[in-house]
Amino acid sequence: MLEGMNRRDFVQLGLTAGATAMLPRMMTAQAATTAPRAAQAHADAASTPIKTTKLYDNVYLLQGQGGNMALQTGTEGNILIDSSFAPAVPRILEAIAALSKNAPSESGILINTHWHSDHTGGNEGMHAAGYTIIAHQNTRVRLSTPQTMRLFHATTQPAPSGAWPTITFEDALHIWRNGDSLDLVHLAPAHTDTDIFIHFRKANVLHVGDIWFNNFYPIIDESSGGSIGGMIRAAEKALAVADSDTKIIPGHGPLGTKADYQSFHDMLAAVRDKVAALKANGASEQDAIAKKPTAELDAVWGKGFMKPDVFVGVVYRTL
């Protein structure tokens, strides 16, 4: 029952020819390493088994090469959150088949947390397997039109029409299925302008997509409306529905707790405040980067895909 309806991959980006020459040196280096790393992850998705972790009687965490997924199984039809890279679809279907013996595939639902294709690349394949795709209305817009990502100075073409959501919503959507009630809640632009979180009330599982990168600095897609302030506000909104027992699924990184997510929020706020102070005192973006405002945080948060200097630049530009 539905109520309230009203890395194309930032990671797997094909760099526009000649565009990297226009970037600052540090951004050029970041972009130059993105394509081969992403292409490898995309290719590996076809052979990488999906790791499954039971979170509740019929709710599981699924992890492969792309963004973290979640699965609810049941006789009313499975619900899958996010679809990884396109080559991962056979592996995803294998994992689903192993976990759900009685679910009819023709009534499956796929929910996208946002538009980036390490979370939506498998949409077309899952749709072909009988899944109806649900997402925020902006996700359909971005999947159906060319997109340029400033961070990597790269442009992606529209996804195939079979990958587009066919049910969209504006603010919130509620689904009752397989003995649980799911809240799908849109967030003001944060990682992108397409972000939602999904809360399984009975199971007490919360999937927050890429508004949380657990244990490392996040990518903020400023070209899709993302900002540091939006990331902080989104974290606060998601944290408000969690308790100490909630199992929280980030877009990337390990399963976490409310305390883990609070630490991420606090890091974001600290970086925002430091960079904002530098900007208010007249520092340029390059000046702010040179002052290393994240130095005390880098040992914990700086070991992921997003390097500290690049992260500071995004924070500065999106204040």
RAWOVEN-V516923 format. One line per field, one symbol per residue. phi: phi as a letter, one per 30 degrees, with the letter a starting at -180 (. if undefined). Layout:
phi=???
This chain:
phi=.cbjdc..addcccddeidddddeedddddddcdedddddddddddcddddcbdcaebbbccbbdcddcbbcclddjdbccibhdeddeeddddddddcbdcddddcdbcccdadeddcbededdddddjcdcbadeddddddcbdbccdechbbcdedeedcdecbbbccabbbcahibccccbdceebdbccdbcbcddddhcbcchddbcdiaeddcdddcjdadddddddddddddccbdcdcccddbjdebcdddddddeddedddedddddddddjddeddddddhdcedcddcccccdddedddeddeedcd
